[in-house]
Amino acid sequence: MKYKIDKGVPLPASQRKGKFSVLEELEVGDSFHVPDITAPAGIYAKAATLGITVTVRGILHPSGGFRVWRTE
């Protein structure tokens, strides 16, 4: 089978939001609870791609997990 090559077709924006897309909505001082304990590295990576600074702290919560604050 032969494929036709198209030039100049723009790449559409990704429809996939990702696990931590909530970071895009945070304002400085806002926070959210994450119930699992395996995610802080992913949160820091996503924040870095967005150009924002976050702080993650373990918290005493019935479901465990941690809380994430946007600091800048």
N, C-alpha and C positions, 0 to 999 in steps of 0.2 A: 504494500500500500504506500502511496506517495502522499506526503503532507504538503499543504500550501503554507508557505512562510508569510506571515503578516507583519508589517512594520508599523510602528507608531500607535499600537493599541495600548492605552494606558492600563496600568495595573490597578485594579480596584482595591479599596481599603479592605483590610481583613474583617471578616464577619465574626471571627472568634475573639471573644472578649478576654478569656483567661480567668484563672482562679482568683486573682487579686485585682481585678479591674476596678474594685471599689477605691483603690488608691487614687484613681483619676478624679474622683469626686471629693476627696478630702480637702478641707481647708486647714490652715495652720491652727493647731489646738484640737482638731477633731481626732477621734479615736474609734477603733472597732475591736471586737473580741474575736479571736480565732480559737476554736475549740481543740484543734489538734496540735501536737507539739513538734511536728516534723517540718513546718513551713517557714521559719524565720529567714532562711537563706533565700528562698524564693521571693519573699516580700522585699528584702533588701535589693535583690536584683531588679525586680519590677520598679521599685522606687528610683533606682539609679537610672533606668532607661527613661523614666519620666522627668528626671532632673529635680526630684524632690528629696527631702531628708526625713527619715522616719526613725523612731526609737521603739524597740520591742522590749517588753518587760513581762516576765512570768507573773501571774496573778493568782491569788487564792480565789478560786471560782468553783462552784459545784461540778462543772463539767471539765475542769482543768484548762489547759491551754495557756494563752497569753493575750496581752492587749498591745495594739499598735497605735502609736500617736504620730501624727505629722508634726514635725518641729520646724520645718522651713518650707 
